[in-house]
């Protein structure tokens, strides 16, 4: 398969991978606790996460008016350069408040991260090993002489996003967390 076709195929699969991957795998890993340490059900299991993606396009109508529209990936052909909004909707379905909740969201390899909507979110540029504010992170790149060169991290270096809830999520409380990216 040609590289161009691979990119188009991968771009088309981004929505499915992120939607299924985040809602199932990341929700399960959002607040892990060893079964041997649990004496009662963990209330963090009552936080339900639904992920969705929207494709943002700027269009001009017949009168020349430019407007931004959002589409479900299934409704348009997703191509490199498309702007994406990835949304994680959460809700506490339990009867008690939930504390210590964390959502880790990987950035798919076919997406280049551009920004996160919540200023309290932190990012990783090393596949989720360490997290911090983007302006405080660095990446090492190989140099011709073999000695790595450190440089400030860029949005395109982001591999994961993490939201750490400092306040309890009350029973019935819901909200949305989002970030933006561009299809590579």
Buried (B, 14 or more C-beta within 10 A) or exposed (E): EEEEEEBBEBBBBBBEBBBEBBBEEBBEEBBEEEEEEEEEEBBBBBBBBBBBBBBBEEEEEEEEEEEEEEBEBEEEEBEBEBBBBBBBBBBBEBEEBBEBBEBBBBBBEBBBBBEBEEEEBBBBBBEBEEBBEBEEBEBEEEEEEEEEEEEEBEBEBBBBBBBEBEEBBEBEBBEEBBBBBBBB
